[in-house]
Amino acid sequence: MDRLIAQDMEKPFSKLKKKMTMGFLNFWKRKIPGREKPESLSFKEWVKAQADQESYWFHKMALFEDVETAGWSNPLVEKLPHFGLPDDMTGMRVLDIGCAEGFFSFEAERRNAGEVVAIDSFPDSIRRFNICRSAYGSRATAYLCNVYDLSPRTFGTFDMIFFFGVLYHLRHPLLALEKIFQVCAGSLLLQTAVIEPPGMTDTPVAQFHPFGMQSGTVEKPLYDPTVFWMPNSACVKAMLEHVGFRRIEFLNADAGVVYRARSPVEQAGCRPDERKAPWS
C-alpha cells in the first residue's frame, strides 16, 4: 500500500520535472539577436560575420587563411619577436593579463602551454577574445576582471605570466605588481612603454599623466585618457625588485622595454583548490 501511495505522489513531481527540463532546454536554445548562426552560413562565414560586427579591433589577427581581424596593431610583427616568449612552453600554466583579443594567449597555446587563463577589464575585449577562441578551437579561458582581482585563492599560481602593455594604464602600478607577485610561481614577462629623461638613466623616475596623453600611431594618432604613469626603465626594474621578484633581466628596448623576472622560490604553477570554494 505504501508503495502505491508513493507512486501516486511521484506522478505530479515527474510532470513538473519534465516541464522544468523542457523549460531549461528552450532557454539554452533561444536565439540571441545578431549572434545566431544561420543554417546557410558555414562556420568560417559565421566567424567572419561575428568579427565584422565588431566596431573596433586592437590586434590584427589571422582567424583563417583569408580572414583577418581589422586591428590597427600587428603583434606578430611588432611585438612577438621582442617579448621574450619561450619557444617551448609545454605543460606551463600561463596567465595573460590585459589579454585584449588574446593573441598572446593563443600563441602560448600554440607553444604547447598546458592551461591558459586570460583576464581583461573590458567586456568588449572578452567578446572579441571568444570570437577568436571559436575560430582557433582554443581551450584558453578569458575572464572579465582586472589585475587587482588576482590572488592565489581564486586564480591559483602560474608558471608564466604575460604582462604586456598594461603597466602605464594603471592608477596603482605598484599594487598591480604586488598582486602579480602573489600568483607567480615561475616567471613574469613584462613589457611597457617608458620615458627616458636626459641624465636620469640610472635613477628610477615616473611621469604622472593625470588626464591621459597622446597615443596610437603616427598614421592614426589618438588621445588615450587611460595612460597614468610612464616610468623609465630603471623605475620598472626597481618596482619589480621592490615587490620581491629576483633574477630580473632586461631583455630589450625594441618595443617599449621588456623585462623577465622570476619568483624567488620557483615551483610548478597550480590551479585553485575548488574544494575550498575560492570564489565564495
C-alpha atoms as a printed R data frame, in Angstrom:
    type eleno elety resid chain resno      x      y       z
1   ATOM     1    CA   MET     A     1  0.000  0.000   0.000
2   ATOM     2    CA   ASP     A     2  2.761  2.445   0.946
3   ATOM     3    CA   ARG     A     3  4.435  1.715  -2.390
4   ATOM     4    CA   LEU     A     4  1.246  2.613  -4.304
5   ATOM     5    CA   ILE     A     5  0.844  5.850  -2.349
6   ATOM     6    CA   ALA     A     6  4.469  6.758  -3.116
7   ATOM     7    CA   GLN     A     7  3.939  6.123  -6.829
8   ATOM     8    CA   ASP     A     8  0.803  8.299  -6.851
9   ATOM     9    CA   MET     A     9  2.678 11.134  -5.114
10  ATOM    10    CA   GLU     A    10  5.542 10.856  -7.588
11  ATOM    11    CA   LYS     A    11  3.366 11.416 -10.678
12  ATOM    12    CA   PRO     A    12  2.830 15.198 -10.308
13  ATOM    13    CA   PHE     A    13  6.520 15.669  -9.481
14  ATOM    14    CA   SER     A    14  7.507 13.743 -12.611
15  ATOM    15    CA   LYS     A    15  5.335 16.054 -14.710
16  ATOM    16    CA   LEU     A    16  6.850 19.111 -13.006
17  ATOM    17    CA   LYS     A    17 10.378 17.766 -13.541
18  ATOM    18    CA   LYS     A    18  9.667 17.189 -17.234
19  ATOM    19    CA   LYS     A    19  8.206 20.697 -17.579
20  ATOM    20    CA   MET     A    20 11.246 22.282 -15.893
21  ATOM    21    CA   THR     A    21 13.653 20.274 -18.064
22  ATOM    22    CA   MET     A    22 11.900 21.418 -21.238
23  ATOM    23    CA   GLY     A    23 11.978 24.992 -19.945
24  ATOM    24    CA   PHE     A    24 15.753 24.884 -19.440
25  ATOM    25    CA   LEU     A    25 16.261 23.349 -22.887
26  ATOM    26    CA   ASN     A    26 14.177 26.069 -24.514
27  ATOM    27    CA   PHE     A    27 16.141 28.714 -22.598
28  ATOM    28    CA   TRP     A    28 19.504 27.463 -23.854
29  ATOM    29    CA   LYS     A    29 18.201 27.044 -27.405
30  ATOM    30    CA   ARG     A    30 16.913 30.617 -27.569
31  ATOM    31    CA   LYS     A    31 18.326 32.845 -30.300
32  ATOM    32    CA   ILE     A    32 20.327 35.903 -29.334
33  ATOM    33    CA   PRO     A    33 19.791 38.642 -31.956
34  ATOM    34    CA   GLY     A    34 22.874 39.104 -34.122
35  ATOM    35    CA   ARG     A    35 24.658 36.072 -32.633
36  ATOM    36    CA   GLU     A    36 22.722 33.147 -34.046
37  ATOM    37    CA   LYS     A    37 24.318 31.049 -36.788
38  ATOM    38    CA   PRO     A    38 22.039 30.948 -39.847
39  ATOM    39    CA   GLU     A    39 21.819 27.496 -41.342
40  ATOM    40    CA   SER     A    40 23.004 28.875 -44.693
41  ATOM    41    CA   LEU     A    41 26.374 30.009 -43.264
42  ATOM    42    CA   SER     A    42 29.423 27.797 -42.874
43  ATOM    43    CA   PHE     A    43 31.342 28.004 -39.596
44  ATOM    44    CA   LYS     A    44 34.015 30.132 -41.254
45  ATOM    45    CA   GLU     A    45 31.398 32.529 -42.665
46  ATOM    46    CA   TRP     A    46 29.720 32.769 -39.283
47  ATOM    47    CA   VAL     A    47 33.004 33.631 -37.505
48  ATOM    48    CA   LYS     A    48 33.759 36.271 -40.140
49  ATOM    49    CA   ALA     A    49 30.280 37.751 -39.668
50  ATOM    50    CA   GLN     A    50 30.869 37.999 -35.897
51  ATOM    51    CA   ALA     A    51 34.261 39.640 -36.425
52  ATOM    52    CA   ASP     A    52 32.824 42.105 -38.945
53  ATOM    53    CA   GLN     A    53 30.162 43.180 -36.432
54  ATOM    54    CA   GLU     A    54 32.840 44.500 -34.071
55  ATOM    55    CA   SER     A    55 33.423 48.235 -34.451
56  ATOM    56    CA   TYR     A    56 36.956 48.076 -33.004
57  ATOM    57    CA   TRP     A    57 39.846 45.615 -33.013
58  ATOM    58    CA   PHE     A    58 43.191 46.257 -31.332
59  ATOM    59    CA   HIS     A    59 45.170 43.318 -32.721
60  ATOM    60    CA   LYS     A    60 45.333 42.300 -36.354
61  ATOM    61    CA   MET     A    61 44.949 38.513 -36.241
62  ATOM    62    CA   ALA     A    62 44.504 35.873 -38.937
63  ATOM    63    CA   LEU     A    63 41.428 33.855 -37.981
64  ATOM    64    CA   PHE     A    64 41.605 31.781 -41.155
65  ATOM    65    CA   GLU     A    65 43.928 31.856 -44.153
66  ATOM    66    CA   ASP     A    66 41.812 34.544 -45.834
67  ATOM    67    CA   VAL     A    67 40.002 36.064 -42.825
68  ATOM    68    CA   GLU     A    68 41.740 38.708 -40.715
69  ATOM    69    CA   THR     A    69 40.577 40.992 -37.926
70  ATOM    70    CA   ALA     A    70 40.618 44.734 -38.587
71  ATOM    71    CA   GLY     A    71 43.163 45.552 -35.874
72  ATOM    72    CA   TRP     A    72 45.498 48.537 -36.063
73  ATOM    73    CA   SER     A    73 48.417 46.769 -34.338
74  ATOM    74    CA   ASN     A    74 50.104 43.677 -35.789
75  ATOM    75    CA   PRO     A    75 51.508 41.750 -32.799
76  ATOM    76    CA   LEU     A    76 53.009 39.035 -34.979
77  ATOM    77    CA   VAL     A    77 55.426 41.581 -36.458
78  ATOM    78    CA   GLU     A    78 55.567 44.412 -33.925
79  ATOM    79    CA   LYS     A    79 55.588 42.523 -30.617
80  ATOM    80    CA   LEU     A    80 56.128 38.778 -30.713
81  ATOM    81    CA   PRO     A    81 59.788 38.918 -31.862
82  ATOM    82    CA   HIS     A    82 60.657 41.201 -28.927
83  ATOM    83    CA   PHE     A    83 58.606 39.999 -25.948
84  ATOM    84    CA   GLY     A    84 60.734 37.023 -24.911
85  ATOM    85    CA   LEU     A    85 58.273 34.109 -25.083
86  ATOM    86    CA   PRO     A    86 59.999 30.722 -24.679
87  ATOM    87    CA   ASP     A    87 59.924 28.594 -27.824
88  ATOM    88    CA   ASP     A    88 58.726 25.605 -25.817
89  ATOM    89    CA   MET     A    89 56.007 26.183 -23.195
90  ATOM    90    CA   THR     A    90 54.993 22.551 -22.840
91  ATOM    91    CA   GLY     A    91 52.759 21.956 -19.828
92  ATOM    92    CA   MET     A    92 53.006 25.515 -18.495
93  ATOM    93    CA   ARG     A    93 50.135 27.160 -16.665
94  ATOM    94    CA   VAL     A    94 50.007 30.651 -18.226
95  ATOM    95    CA   LEU     A    95 48.300 33.901 -17.222
96  ATOM    96    CA   ASP     A    96 47.779 36.645 -19.832
97  ATOM    97    CA   ILE     A    97 46.974 39.969 -18.125
98  ATOM    98    CA   GLY     A    98 45.227 42.562 -20.283
99  ATOM    99    CA   CYS     A    99 44.712 39.948 -22.977
100 ATOM   100    CA   ALA     A   100 42.722 42.120 -25.434
101 ATOM   101    CA   GLU     A   101 41.726 39.771 -28.276
102 ATOM   102    CA   GLY     A   102 44.044 37.066 -26.954
103 ATOM   103    CA   PHE     A   103 46.941 36.991 -29.406
104 ATOM   104    CA   PHE     A   104 49.491 36.000 -26.749
105 ATOM   105    CA   SER     A   105 47.105 33.577 -25.052
106 ATOM   106    CA   PHE     A   106 46.681 31.676 -28.301
107 ATOM   107    CA   GLU     A   107 50.406 31.907 -29.026
108 ATOM   108    CA   ALA     A   108 51.154 30.283 -25.652
109 ATOM   109    CA   GLU     A   109 48.728 27.529 -26.544
110 ATOM   110    CA   ARG     A   110 50.441 27.115 -29.925
111 ATOM   111    CA   ARG     A   111 53.691 26.598 -27.987
112 ATOM   112    CA   ASN     A   112 52.044 23.746 -26.050
113 ATOM   113    CA   ALA     A   113 51.081 25.513 -22.806
114 ATOM   114    CA   GLY     A   114 49.053 23.176 -20.621
115 ATOM   115    CA   GLU     A   115 46.486 25.756 -19.491
116 ATOM   116    CA   VAL     A   116 45.987 29.405 -20.442
117 ATOM   117    CA   VAL     A   117 43.993 31.849 -18.324
118 ATOM   118    CA   ALA     A   118 43.408 35.353 -19.704
119 ATOM   119    CA   ILE     A   119 41.955 38.420 -17.996
120 ATOM   120    CA   ASP     A   120 40.815 41.814 -19.263
121 ATOM   121    CA   SER     A   121 38.744 44.588 -17.711
122 ATOM   122    CA   PHE     A   122 36.854 45.465 -20.920
123 ATOM   123    CA   PRO     A   123 33.735 43.408 -21.773
124 ATOM   124    CA   ASP     A   124 34.268 44.086 -25.487
125 ATOM   125    CA   SER     A   125 37.750 42.551 -25.291
126 ATOM   126    CA   ILE     A   126 36.374 39.352 -23.776
127 ATOM   127    CA   ARG     A   127 33.730 39.142 -26.506
128 ATOM   128    CA   ARG     A   128 36.331 39.563 -29.254
129 ATOM   129    CA   PHE     A   129 38.598 37.061 -27.474
130 ATOM   130    CA   ASN     A   130 35.820 34.491 -27.633
131 ATOM   131    CA   ILE     A   131 35.285 35.092 -31.362
132 ATOM   132    CA   CYS     A   132 38.967 34.272 -31.922
133 ATOM   133    CA   ARG     A   133 38.748 31.354 -29.489
134 ATOM   134    CA   SER     A   134 35.967 29.858 -31.598
135 ATOM   135    CA   ALA     A   135 37.942 30.328 -34.811
136 ATOM   136    CA   TYR     A   136 41.041 28.631 -33.378
137 ATOM   137    CA   GLY     A   137 39.222 25.880 -31.498
138 ATOM   138    CA   SER     A   138 41.122 27.072 -28.425
139 ATOM   139    CA   ARG     A   139 40.824 25.886 -24.820
140 ATOM   140    CA   ALA     A   140 42.101 29.192 -23.359
141 ATOM   141    CA   THR     A   141 39.657 30.857 -20.977
142 ATOM   142    CA   ALA     A   142 39.138 34.615 -20.619
143 ATOM   143    CA   TYR     A   143 37.678 36.253 -17.508
144 ATOM   144    CA   LEU     A   144 36.243 39.752 -17.110
145 ATOM   145    CA   CYS     A   145 38.287 41.149 -14.218
146 ATOM   146    CA   ASN     A   146 41.379 43.241 -13.633
147 ATOM   147    CA   VAL     A   147 44.849 42.740 -12.251
148 ATOM   148    CA   TYR     A   148 43.814 43.871  -8.748
149 ATOM   149    CA   ASP     A   149 41.475 40.842  -8.526
150 ATOM   150    CA   LEU     A   150 44.347 38.375  -8.692
151 ATOM   151    CA   SER     A   151 45.009 36.103  -5.709
152 ATOM   152    CA   PRO     A   152 46.284 32.537  -5.317
153 ATOM   153    CA   ARG     A   153 42.990 31.575  -3.681
154 ATOM   154    CA   THR     A   154 40.858 32.479  -6.693
155 ATOM   155    CA   PHE     A   155 43.262 32.005  -9.616
156 ATOM   156    CA   GLY     A   156 45.920 29.664  -8.310
157 ATOM   157    CA   THR     A   157 49.543 30.208  -9.349
158 ATOM   158    CA   PHE     A   158 51.255 30.281 -12.735
159 ATOM   159    CA   ASP     A   159 54.468 29.091 -14.357
160 ATOM   160    CA   MET     A   160 54.469 32.028 -16.792
161 ATOM   161    CA   ILE     A   161 52.743 35.405 -16.635
162 ATOM   162    CA   PHE     A   162 52.413 37.841 -19.535
163 ATOM   163    CA   PHE     A   163 52.029 41.499 -18.535
164 ATOM   164    CA   PHE     A   164 52.234 43.345 -21.834
165 ATOM   165    CA   GLY     A   165 51.204 46.962 -22.418
166 ATOM   166    CA   VAL     A   166 49.290 47.348 -19.160
167 ATOM   167    CA   LEU     A   167 51.526 48.928 -16.508
168 ATOM   168    CA   TYR     A   168 51.220 52.514 -17.761
169 ATOM   169    CA   HIS     A   169 47.405 52.216 -17.897
170 ATOM   170    CA   LEU     A   170 47.151 51.641 -14.134
171 ATOM   171    CA   ARG     A   171 46.477 54.135 -11.375
172 ATOM   172    CA   HIS     A   172 48.220 51.798  -8.915
173 ATOM   173    CA   PRO     A   173 51.073 50.066 -10.769
174 ATOM   174    CA   LEU     A   174 52.937 49.001  -7.623
175 ATOM   175    CA   LEU     A   175 49.821 47.355  -6.184
176 ATOM   176    CA   ALA     A   176 49.323 45.551  -9.507
177 ATOM   177    CA   LEU     A   177 52.878 44.161  -9.358
178 ATOM   178    CA   GLU     A   178 52.298 43.006  -5.769
179 ATOM   179    CA   LYS     A   179 49.194 41.120  -6.925
180 ATOM   180    CA   ILE     A   180 51.121 39.555  -9.806
181 ATOM   181    CA   PHE     A   181 53.951 38.532  -7.471
182 ATOM   182    CA   GLN     A   182 51.461 36.626  -5.306
183 ATOM   183    CA   VAL     A   183 50.348 34.384  -8.203
184 ATOM   184    CA   CYS     A   184 53.732 33.981  -9.911
185 ATOM   185    CA   ALA     A   185 55.331 30.611  -9.203
186 ATOM   186    CA   GLY     A   186 57.784 30.876 -12.092
187 ATOM   187    CA   SER     A   187 58.493 33.764 -14.458
188 ATOM   188    CA   LEU     A   188 56.983 37.120 -15.370
189 ATOM   189    CA   LEU     A   189 57.426 38.714 -18.779
190 ATOM   190    CA   LEU     A   190 56.701 42.448 -18.584
191 ATOM   191    CA   GLN     A   191 56.562 44.936 -21.429
192 ATOM   192    CA   THR     A   192 55.732 48.601 -21.027
193 ATOM   193    CA   ALA     A   193 56.110 51.969 -22.680
194 ATOM   194    CA   VAL     A   194 58.679 54.170 -20.947
195 ATOM   195    CA   ILE     A   195 60.154 57.647 -20.904
196 ATOM   196    CA   GLU     A   196 63.867 58.306 -20.546
197 ATOM   197    CA   PRO     A   197 64.529 61.834 -19.206
198 ATOM   198    CA   PRO     A   198 68.039 63.025 -20.099
199 ATOM   199    CA   GLY     A   199 70.620 62.430 -17.368
200 ATOM   200    CA   MET     A   200 68.357 60.118 -15.321
201 ATOM   201    CA   THR     A   201 69.114 56.737 -16.892
202 ATOM   202    CA   ASP     A   202 70.112 55.159 -13.569
203 ATOM   203    CA   THR     A   203 67.556 56.977 -11.412
204 ATOM   204    CA   PRO     A   204 64.103 55.387 -11.000
205 ATOM   205    CA   VAL     A   205 61.531 58.014 -12.036
206 ATOM   206    CA   ALA     A   206 57.977 58.005 -13.370
207 ATOM   207    CA   GLN     A   207 55.951 60.743 -15.019
208 ATOM   208    CA   PHE     A   208 52.315 61.129 -13.930
209 ATOM   209    CA   HIS     A   209 49.642 61.969 -16.511
210 ATOM   210    CA   PRO     A   210 46.505 62.866 -14.523
211 ATOM   211    CA   PHE     A   211 44.336 63.217 -17.639
212 ATOM   212    CA   GLY     A   212 45.958 60.834 -20.123
213 ATOM   213    CA   MET     A   213 48.180 61.555 -23.117
214 ATOM   214    CA   GLN     A   214 48.550 61.235 -26.873
215 ATOM   215    CA   SER     A   215 48.767 57.636 -28.055
216 ATOM   216    CA   GLY     A   216 48.217 55.485 -31.135
217 ATOM   217    CA   THR     A   217 50.438 55.513 -34.214
218 ATOM   218    CA   VAL     A   218 51.762 58.311 -36.402
219 ATOM   219    CA   GLU     A   219 49.195 57.366 -39.047
220 ATOM   220    CA   LYS     A   220 46.357 57.048 -36.521
221 ATOM   221    CA   PRO     A   221 47.058 59.310 -33.526
222 ATOM   222    CA   LEU     A   222 44.568 59.260 -30.685
223 ATOM   223    CA   TYR     A   223 44.157 60.668 -27.211
224 ATOM   224    CA   ASP     A   224 44.271 57.991 -24.532
225 ATOM   225    CA   PRO     A   225 42.745 59.055 -21.184
226 ATOM   226    CA   THR     A   226 43.799 55.754 -19.582
227 ATOM   227    CA   VAL     A   227 47.557 56.404 -19.523
228 ATOM   228    CA   PHE     A   228 48.522 57.473 -15.997
229 ATOM   229    CA   TRP     A   229 52.104 56.520 -15.123
230 ATOM   230    CA   MET     A   230 55.025 56.469 -17.550
231 ATOM   231    CA   PRO     A   231 58.136 55.069 -15.805
232 ATOM   232    CA   ASN     A   232 61.685 54.946 -17.052
233 ATOM   233    CA   SER     A   233 63.439 51.608 -17.414
234 ATOM   234    CA   ALA     A   234 65.258 51.961 -14.090
235 ATOM   235    CA   CYS     A   235 61.918 52.537 -12.363
236 ATOM   236    CA   VAL     A   236 60.433 49.376 -13.890
237 ATOM   237    CA   LYS     A   237 63.333 47.312 -12.566
238 ATOM   238    CA   ALA     A   238 63.171 48.975  -9.156
239 ATOM   239    CA   MET     A   239 59.434 48.251  -8.821
240 ATOM   240    CA   LEU     A   240 59.990 44.601  -9.695
241 ATOM   241    CA   GLU     A   241 62.725 44.379  -7.053
242 ATOM   242    CA   HIS     A   242 60.567 46.203  -4.503
243 ATOM   243    CA   VAL     A   243 57.679 43.698  -4.664
244 ATOM   244    CA   GLY     A   244 60.034 40.722  -4.346
245 ATOM   245    CA   PHE     A   245 60.973 39.473  -7.813
246 ATOM   246    CA   ARG     A   246 64.504 38.145  -8.286
247 ATOM   247    CA   ARG     A   247 66.861 37.444 -11.232
248 ATOM   248    CA   ILE     A   248 65.477 40.426 -13.107
249 ATOM   249    CA   GLU     A   249 66.758 40.571 -16.685
250 ATOM   250    CA   PHE     A   250 66.477 43.435 -19.150
251 ATOM   251    CA   LEU     A   251 65.701 41.762 -22.488
252 ATOM   252    CA   ASN     A   252 65.445 44.636 -24.968
253 ATOM   253    CA   ALA     A   253 64.048 48.069 -25.755
254 ATOM   254    CA   ASP     A   254 62.884 47.330 -29.300
255 ATOM   255    CA   ALA     A   255 59.184 47.761 -28.479
256 ATOM   256    CA   GLY     A   256 58.978 49.641 -25.212
257 ATOM   257    CA   VAL     A   257 61.119 47.854 -22.631
258 ATOM   258    CA   VAL     A   258 60.875 44.155 -21.863
259 ATOM   259    CA   TYR     A   259 61.946 42.526 -18.603
260 ATOM   260    CA   ARG     A   260 61.957 38.944 -17.396
261 ATOM   261    CA   ALA     A   261 61.644 38.473 -13.627
262 ATOM   262    CA   ARG     A   262 61.430 35.321 -11.560
263 ATOM   263    CA   SER     A   263 59.779 34.258  -8.340
264 ATOM   264    CA   PRO     A   264 62.336 33.851  -5.510
265 ATOM   265    CA   VAL     A   265 61.007 30.314  -4.923
266 ATOM   266    CA   GLU     A   266 60.236 28.713  -8.293
267 ATOM   267    CA   GLN     A   267 57.776 25.841  -8.323
268 ATOM   268    CA   ALA     A   268 55.090 24.432 -10.590
269 ATOM   269    CA   GLY     A   269 52.006 26.607 -11.054
270 ATOM   270    CA   CYS     A   270 48.802 25.068  -9.767
271 ATOM   271    CA   ARG     A   271 45.065 25.581 -10.132
272 ATOM   272    CA   PRO     A   272 42.996 26.963  -7.226
273 ATOM   273    CA   ASP     A   273 41.560 24.377  -4.853
274 ATOM   274    CA   GLU     A   274 37.871 24.370  -5.771
275 ATOM   275    CA   ARG     A   275 37.032 22.253  -2.700
276 ATOM   276    CA   LYS     A   276 37.712 25.360  -0.612
277 ATOM   277    CA   ALA     A   277 35.112 27.420  -2.548
278 ATOM   278    CA   PRO     A   278 37.685 30.006  -3.678
279 ATOM   279    CA   TRP     A   279 35.074 32.292  -5.303
280 ATOM   280    CA   SER     A   280 32.668 32.412  -2.369
